[in-house]
């Protein structure tokens, strides 16, 4: 399990809890207490082991660290700050430590695809996840490669995992409603991710890891916003009243937690939503207490238990900055089928759009339906000996785009190396323009993270 990027002090001996849900007075059990309050007190008693652990972890923090944790829980935290100079220094230190502690799985990845594991944008994910703690970031990356080789095969350790790598059981789990990525962000702009517990105990560990890997590493982690702010994670109790819940075994959860903690994703807030009327929380207490102890310390102190009916826990989530519009469950506890798997369909549309973009780049050059008019179309890249992007830049001053008939002057047709200036789909879909946009996208992350002198 990955440790936290923060260093914490000793446990306080104070008996008073830092969590508001534990601060109850002696009169809380007096006769005549409202039914809701009686149920809540009983809930505290059943979940006491877990609540006490969370309180103790909070007490280990300094005053400043505790304030930051509470700000993150209530959507008041700030995103990670970094400068190009800082990033360059961190990546240099990262590379030095990798050379000292490289593992067989890292060596395997280097042999297969060195660019993949040495890509600055790939390594930055781990640095940002661990709040720029380089040693922890390197250790996490080594664990990440190990688990990737273990559950997807050693031949895939240095390449991306796609939906083509999924078997039928993996795809069935994706569409089961296990995960929901809310379209709306929380109050601090973080992505909100739900896990529905009713599927958890009925699936195989291998399938669960496959799907979790894909959702985390192909959808969430590539988002710059997620890297800088982390996510708000919601575990939602969907057990029906009277229904027997198939609780995962402890070995199952230990392995799953280790794998999840190897992913370069920061959990800025975790809400565990439980309905006491649906299950015996005494059993849940042991399960959560065991699992939470295997979170990173950073995630553990940002964990909150929310109790009540669907309406009550949703109200609690709203009070913590989670917008109700995108809740995957209605106030009566029913899955909202109108938005179920909406996130996955959006993701597949993005994949198809990228495939079409790539196919256009690889397709043989075809003449445009209507050639573009220039007053003076200069030389192309082959004639000038320049790279396509350089040739386009060199000829910019000589080219004047005509906005009328879109015909070349003198019968000259633009070549695939030319970048056209102007508006409209014919210009945007010209092969040279598509190549140029692809070129910019390829190096945009390197440019953003480069030092000021390198940018020049």
N, C-alpha and C positions, 0 to 999 in steps of 0.2 A: 504494500500500500504506500502511496506517495505521501510524504509528510508535508506539512504546511510550509509555506514560504515565510511565515511569521515565527518569531521566537517568543515563547510564552514563559511567564514566571511560575512560581510555585502556587499550589492550590491553597486558597484561603480557608481558614478553619471556621469562618462565620457560618451560622446556621441559617441565615436569612437568604432566600433565593433571589437571584437577579431576574428571574423570569416573572413577569406579572401574574402568570397563571398559577404560580406557586405561592404567591403572597396572600394567604388567607388567614383570617383571625380565628380565635377560639370560638367565636359565636357563629361560625359558619355551619355548625351542625345542630343548632338549636331547633326545637320543635316549631312547626309552622313555617318552615323554609319552603319557598316555592319549589314546585316539582323540577323545573329546569335547573335551579341551583343545586338541589339535592343530587340530580343526575351528574352535574358537573363535578361536585365534590367526590362522588364515587369514582368518576373517571380519573380524577387526580390520583386517587389511591391505587387504582389498577395500573396506571402508567407511571407510578412513582419512581421506579428504577430508572426509566428512560429520562424522565424530567429531572431527577437528581443529577444524572450524569451530565445533561446539557447545562444545568446550573453550575456544576463544578467546573466545567470547561470554560464557561464565561468568567468565573472567578479567577481563573489562571491568567487572564488578560490584564494588561495595564489599563488604566482609565482611558487612555487615548485609543487603544486597540478595541476596547469594548464599545466605545462610542462609534468607531468605524463599522464594527459588526452590526450594531443596532441600526445605523444609518442604512446599511445595505439591505437589511431585512425590511425596512420601511421605505425603500426606494428613494433614499436621500443621499446615497453614496455617489462618489465621483468616479469618472473613468480613469483608467491608468494613464499616466503622463509619461511621455518620452520625447526625446529630441533625436535628430539624425546622428549627431555626434555620440549620444548615449547608445543608440542602437549599434553603431559601428563598433564601439568599444565592447559591448556585450557579446556581439557575434565573434569578435576576435578571442575573447576569453572562453566562449563556448567551444570554439574550435580547438583551443589549447587543451581543455579538459577532455574533450572527446578523444584526442590522440593518446591520452594517458589511461582512459578507462574503457576503451572500445571493447565491445563484447563480440562473441562469435556471430550473433545475429546482425550486428552492425557491419562486421566484415563481410558477411554474406550480402547485405544490402549494397555495400560499396562495389562489390564485384558485379552485381546485377545492374545497378544503375547509380553511379556515384552522384550524378547531378541531383537525384531525388533527395538523398539524405544530406547533401551539402547545400541545398537550396536555402538561401537566407529566409525566404518567406515560410518555409517548413520549420526551420529552427526557431523563428520568431514566435510561432504558435506556442511552443513550450515555454519560452521566456516570458511571454505575456501571461500565460496560465499561472506561472509561479511568481508573479509580481517581480520579474527580473532577477530572481535568485538563480544564478547560473548553474551551481552544483545540482540543485534539485531538478532543474530543467534537463540537464544531461541525463541524470538518472531516470527521469520519467521517459525520455525519448528511447533509452535502451529497453525499458520495460515495454513500451509501446511496440517496438519492433519485435520483441520476443513473443508477445501475445498475438501479434498479427501473423507471424510465422506459424504459431501453434494452431490458430483457429481458421486460417485461410490457406495455409500451405507455404512452405519455404520459398517456392517459386514466385510468390506474390508479395514478398516482404518489401520490395522496392518499387512497387507500382500501385496505382490507385485501384480501389475496389469499386466495381460497377454493379449494376443490377443484373448483368449477365452472369455474375459470379454466384447469384442466388439460386438455390434449389426451390422446388415447389413449396416446401414447408416454410422457407424464409419468406417467400412472397405472401403466403397465406397469413403469416404473422404480421407482416407490414400492413395488410389490409384489415386486420382484426380489430383495429381501434385501440391497440396497446398504447400508441403514441399519438399525441396531438400537439402540433406547434401552432400556437395562437397567432393569428394574422396581426392582431394589434399588439403593440409593445406595452410594457408596464410603465408606470409613471416616470421612471428614470430612463426610459428608452431601451430597456433590456428585452431580449426575446424571452417568451414564456413557454415552457415545455411541460406538458402533462404526461404522466404515466398512469394508466388505469390498472388497478391491481387485480381485477378479476381474471385477466389473462395470464398474469405472472406465474402462478403455480401450475398452470396446465401446459406449459410449453417446455421444450427441451432447452438445456443450457446453451448448447451450440447454436441453435437457431436464434435465441435471444441475444447472444453476443454478436452474431452476424448482423442482425437488424440494428442493434445499438451502435455498432461500429459505423454502419452506413449512415444512419441518421446523424450521429455526432460528427463524424469526420467528413462527410460529403455535403451536408446541408448546414449544420450549425457553425462548426469551427471555421470554415472559410469566410464567414461574415466578419468584416473588420470590426463592426460594432460589438459582436460577441467576444472577440479577442480582447477588446479594450474594456468592456463592462461586465463580461460574464453573462450568465443566464439566471432567470428565476425558474426554479424547478418545483413542480407540484406533483406529489403523489396523491392520487385521489382514490378513496375507498368506494368501489362500485359493488361491493358484496350486497346481495339482496337479503332482506330480512328472512331469517330461517334457512338461508342457503348455506351449505357447508363450503367453507373456503379452503381450497387446496393450497396450504401455505408452503412455500419453498423450503427445502431443508437448509440447515446452517452451512453445510459444505457448498451447496449451490450458491448461497448468498455470498459466502466468503470469496469464491472464485469470481463471481460476477462483479463484486465490488472492486476487487483487485484490477480486473480488466478495465472497468469504467474509470477508475482513478488513474489509469495509464494514459487515457485520452487527454490531450491538451485543452481542456475546457474548465473554466473556473465557475464554480457554483456560488454566485453572489447571494442567493437566498434560496432556502429549501423549505417548502411547506408540506407537512405530512398531514393530510386531511382524513380524519377518522370519524365514523358514525357509531357511537356507543350502542345504538339500538340494533345494529346489524350484526354485531359479533361480540365475542368475549374478549375484552381488551387485555385481560390478564395474559392470554397467550400472545397477543400482539406485542405486549410490553417486552417480553424476552426477545422476540424477533427483532424489534426495532433497536433495543438496547445493544444487541449483538452487532447489528448492521451499522449503526451510526458510529460505533467505536472504530469501524474500519474506513470511515470517511477520512479525508485529510482534516487536520485541525481547522484549517481555514473554512472548510465547508461545514464542519460540525458545529462551530459556534454561530453559524448563520442559519441554523435549523430551528424551525418552529413547529410545534404540534398544534393542530387546529381540530377542535372537537365540535360535534353537533350534527344536526340534520343537513341535508344538501343546501337548504336556504341559509342556514347559520354559518356553515363553513365558507360558502360563497360570499357572504357578507364580510367574513373575516378576511378573505382574500382581497376584496375590494378595499377594505381599510388598510391593507398593505400595498396598495397601488396597482393591483392586477385588474385590468378593465373587464367588466362583466360582459361586454358585447360578444367577446370571443370564447366565453366559457363553453367547453364541449359537452357539459351536462346542464340540464335545466333545473329549476328549483325543486322539481319533484323527483330528481334522481334519474331521469331518462337521458340516454345519449341523444344529442342533437344530430340527427342524421343529415340535416341540411348542410352541416359543415364538417361532418366526419370525413377524414382523409382528404379534406380540401388542400391541406399543406402538401400532400404527396402528389396530387394532380398538378399543382402549380410547379412542383419540382420537375415532374416528367415533362411538362411543357418547356421548361428551361433547357432540359437535356435535348429535346427535339430541336429547339431553336439553335443550339450550339452545333448539333449534327448537321443541320442544313447550312449553317455558316461554313463549317469545315468542308462540306461537299462542294460548295461554291468555289472555295479556294483551290480545291484539288481538281475541279472540272476543267477540261480543255477550254481554251479561250474561244468564245463565240462573239461575232460582231453584234453590236447593239442594234436594236430595232431602228433607232434613229441616231446616226452619228452626231457627235457633239461638235459645235462650231468653235474654232479658235481663230483669232486674227493672226496669230503667229505661233504655230505649234512647234516648239523647239525640238531638241534631240531626245531620244529615249535612253533608257539606262544602258542598253547594250552598246550603243554608239558612243556614249560618254565614258564608259568604263566605270561608272559609279554604281553603288548599291541602289536598288529601286527607290528607297526613301530619300537618298541623297539626290538622285536624279530628279525626283519630283520637286524637291526643294530648290534645286539649281534652276529648273525651268519655270518656276512660279512667276517670276517677274516678266517673262517673255509671253506668258499665256494670258489671254483675255477671253473670258467666257462670254459667249453671246446668249442672251436670255430669250431669244425669239424662236428660231426654227430648229435648234439643236442639230445643225448640220455643219460638217467640217468645211473650212475654207480651203479651196484648192483640192478637195477630195481626199484630204488626209484623215485617216481613222486613228483614234488613240490606241496605243498598244497596251498590253496587260501591265506594263511597268509604269504607265502614266497615272498620276493622281489628278483627278478632275476637280476643278473648283466650281461650285454652284449648288443649287438645290434641286430636289426632285428625286424620284426613285431610280431613274436611269443613271444619274450621277452616283448616288449612294451605292447602287448595286454593280457599278463598274468594278472589274476585277482588281484593278490597281488600287482603288479606294478601299476595297475589302482587305487587301493585303496590308495596306498602310494602317488601317484600324487594328488589325491583328498584331502588327508589329508594335504598336503603341500599348496594346493590352498586355503583350508578353513582357514588356520591360517596365510597366507602370509601377509594380511593387518594388522593383529594384531601385527605380528613380526616387520613389517616396522614402525609402529607407536609406538612401545613399547620403553620405556627408555632403556638405555644401560645395566643397572643392571638387568632388567627383562629379557633381551635377554639371559643372561647367565644362 
